Amino acid sequence: MVTGTVNYTPYINSKIMRKITFLFIFFATALAAQNSPTPYCEIADPDDVSVEEITAISLNDVTINNTNSNDALVDFTTTLIAVNPNQTYLLRVYGNTYGDFDTNIVAFIDWNNNGILNDEGEIYEIGTLTNSDGNDGIFVEKEIAIPTTAVGTTRVRITKTYTDEDSVAIVNPCAISFDAFGMGEFPGFGQALDFNLNVSSLSTTTFDAKSLSVYPVPAKNSLTIAYKSPIGSIQIYNQLGQEMYTGQGLGSAVDLDVSNFASGVYIIKLFNDKESKTFKIIKE
C-alpha cells in the first residue's frame, strides 16, 4: 500500500474573501450615529467603513470629480449646481467597485430643507454599479424632477454601498452599511458624497425685490404681499411640499388669512406674466 499526503489548495474567489471580511466586521463593530455636519448626519462609524470611492457625479452639465479614497463622507458642499423647479435633469454617478462587485447607488435630496435627508419623496435609487474602476466610462443614471416647492440651496447626498444576495445594502443616508447575512446592519464598503443644488426661479426677467413688500414677518394671523405690478397667482406650500393656498388674479396687493396655518416655515411662489419669485416666510 502506498501512502502519502495530498496537498489540497482550496480555491477561494474574491467575493468569498470579501464575505469572510464581513464576518470580522460583524463580530468587531456596531453602528453608532453621529451628529455632524450640522444639521445633517455624519456617516456612522466612518473608521469601520472600507472606503470604495465615488469617482464622479454629473448633473446639468456640471461634473464633480472626486479623488478622495480615504473618507467615508466627502464634502463638496461648496459646489452649487444650478437647477430650476419643474424641470428634469439627468443625474449620473461613477465609482470604483474594486473588482467584479455590485454597488448600490442612492441619492438623497433634502427638498424641504429640514435637515433630514430621507423624508418621503427625497430618496432616489439610481441603480446598481457593477465591475468598474471608476474611470472606465461605466455609470448609472436617473432623471431627477425638481419639485415646484424646491427653493434655494438644497443638500444632496449620494451613497455608494457594496451589495450582494447575502449581504444586501441598506438604504440609509447616515451610513454605508449592509445587512450582514441577515444578522443586522453593519459598516460595509463604499462612500458618501455631499454637494448642493441652487434651485433658482424660472423667471425670464429679474424680479424687482425692492418693489416687493411682505409683512408682517413673522406672520401671525394675516400676511400682506404687495408688488409694483399685478400678481398673477400665489402658491403657498408647507415644508412637506403640501399646498396650503393657491389664488389667481389677485391684483398688486393681497391680504392672506394664515391664522389656521401651523407654526413653521412656509414657501411662497409668486407669478405674473413675465416673472416669478420664490421665498420663505415664518408663521408664529
Secondary structure, 3 states (H helix, E strand, C coil): CCCCCCCCCCCCCHHHHHHHHHHHHHHHCCCCCCCCCCCCCCCCCHHHCEECCEEEEEECCEEEECCCCCCCEEEEEEEEEEECCCCEEEEEEEEECCCCCEEEEEEEECCCCCCCCCCCCCEEEEEEEECCECCCCCCEEEEEECCCCCCEEEEEEEEEEEECCCEEECCCCCCCEEEECCCCEEECEEEEEEEEEEECCCCCCCCCHHHCEEECCCECCEEEEEEEEEEEEEEEEECCCCEEEEEEEEEEEEEEECCCCCCEEEEEEEECCCCEEEEEEEEC
